[in-house]
Amino acid sequence: MLAGVFGKKIGMTQMFDTDGSIITVTLVQIFHCQISQIKILETDGYNAIQLAYSEKEAGEINKPLAGHLKKSGNRVFQKFGEFTVSNPEIYKLEDSFAVDQFTVGQRVKVTGKSIGKGFTGNQKRHNFSRGPMTHGSKNHRLPGSIGAGSTPGRVYPGKKMAGHLGHKKITTKSEIFFVNQDENILALKGSLPGPKGGELKILVFP
């Protein structure tokens, strides 16, 4: 049973549906994902499968990693990720997941890191309104008062202020619109988190 895969975001484009309507899709190139470890409740405390992806040459990984991968075959990978499963006994080491196991219309959850936008002000970060632009106002994009002076005499934790925006883990729901087995590419409806070239974790709905 397909639990999920890892892939690289290519970018966004448009495709036509069967009725001629335009559908916005995101293209994702899927890595070759191979089961490198099976975790069970009795020994690990939870049920999950570990997938290895992003292939490398044998001399490009360290010895502990090479020893770990020997249990699941001769292919060499440098990255790993997990998927929680309810029945780990149906999987076995060296099983692989690929694009051909997806079907059009299949619902998935996609997790990735959003695009980092650096240090931003209140207007961009929290959608705050700006100050008046006329009548001598000198408070256009300033934060304004951030707390009382005497009581409590401090700024409360969690106050919405300027700071780092983006580069956070985001999960969104999507649907498989098109499968290209020759190029190992999935077209998923809508936008997905992260920049072009960013890694995505695609979880299949049970």
Long-range contacts (C-beta under 8 A, 24 or more apart in sequence): 1-90, 1-91, 2-97, 2-101, 2-102, 2-204, 3-49, 3-83, 3-85, 3-91, 3-97, 3-203, 3-204, 4-51, 4-83, 4-97, 4-108, 4-201, 4-202, 4-203, 4-204, 5-30, 5-31, 5-33, 5-51, 5-53, 5-97, 5-98, 5-202, 6-30, 6-31, 6-33, 6-51, 6-53, 6-54, 6-79, 6-81, 6-199, 6-200, 6-201, 6-202, 7-31, 7-186, 7-199, 7-200, 7-202, 8-197, 8-198, 8-199, 8-200, 9-112, 9-192, 9-194, 9-195, 9-196, 9-197, 9-198, 9-199, 9-200, 10-185, 10-196, 11-196, 12-191, 13-187, 15-177, 15-178, 15-187, 23-177, 23-189, 24-189, 24-190, 24-191, 25-177, 25-178, 25-187, 25-188, 25-189, 25-190, 26-174, 26-187, 26-188, 26-190, 26-191, 26-192, 27-185, 27-186, 27-187, 28-185, 28-186, 28-187, 28-188, 28-192, 28-200, 28-202, 29-183, 29-184, 29-185, 30-98, 30-99, 30-184, 30-185, 30-186, 30-202, 31-55, 32-75, 32-96, 32-98, 32-184, 33-96, 33-97, 33-98, 34-72, 34-73, 34-75, 34-77, 34-94, 34-95, 34-96, 34-97, 35-72, 35-91, 35-92, 35-93, 35-94, 35-95, 35-96, 36-68, 36-69, 36-71, 36-72, 36-77, 36-80, 36-93, 37-68, 37-71, 37-72, 37-93, 38-88, 38-91, 38-92, 38-93, 39-82, 39-88, 40-88, 46-84, 47-84, 47-85, 47-86, 47-87, 47-88, 48-82, 48-83, 48-84, 48-85, 48-88, 49-82, 49-83, 49-85, 49-88, 49-91, 50-80, 50-81, 50-82, 51-80, 51-81, 51-82, 51-83, 51-97, 52-77, 52-79, 52-80, 53-77, 53-79, 53-80, 53-81, 54-78, 54-79, 81-201, 83-203, 86-206, 98-184, 99-179, 99-180, 99-181, 99-184, 99-185, 99-186, 100-179, 100-181, 102-176, 102-179, 102-186, 102-204, 103-176, 103-179, 104-176, 104-177, 104-178, 104-179, 105-175, 105-176, 106-175, 106-176, 106-204, 106-205, 107-173, 107-174, 107-175, 107-176, 107-205, 108-173, 108-174, 108-175, 108-176, 108-188, 108-202, 108-203, 108-204, 108-205, 109-171, 109-172, 109-173, 109-174, 109-202, 109-203, 109-205, 110-171, 110-172, 110-173, 110-174, 110-188, 110-192, 110-193, 110-200, 110-201, 110-202, 110-203, 111-169, 111-170, 111-171, 111-193, 111-200, 111-201, 111-203, 112-169, 112-170, 112-192, 112-193, 112-194, 112-198, 112-199, 112-200, 112-201, 113-167, 113-168, 113-169, 113-170, 113-193, 113-194, 113-198, 114-166, 114-167, 114-168, 114-170, 114-193, 114-194, 115-166, 115-167, 115-193, 115-194, 115-195, 116-164, 116-165, 116-166, 116-167, 117-165, 117-166, 117-167, 118-164, 118-165, 118-166, 119-162, 119-163, 119-164, 119-165, 120-162, 120-163, 120-164, 120-165, 121-162, 122-160, 122-161, 122-162, 124-165, 125-160, 125-162, 125-163, 125-165, 126-160, 128-160
